[in-house]
Amino acid sequence: MSQYDDDEPTPWEKAYSAALDRALRKRGIVGVPYDEIPEELLKEAEAEALEEVGPRPEDDY
């Protein structure tokens, strides 16, 4: 169980979100809802973000 409130993002979630935003910006995607981003570009950005922040810690779920 996570030590964080359900509504509050964990430090890993915050870092991943910031890394994902940076990866998307590098691809010229700014201000676009996630569901409107082409799946291939989103997967590339997600992989890059995971490289930067590492896998989600077990105690972060």
PyMOL commands that set and color helices and strands:
alter all, ss='L'
color gray80, all
select helices_A, chain A and resi 11-26+34-36+39-53+58-60
alter helices_A, ss='H'
color red, helices_A
deselect
rebuild
show_as cartoon
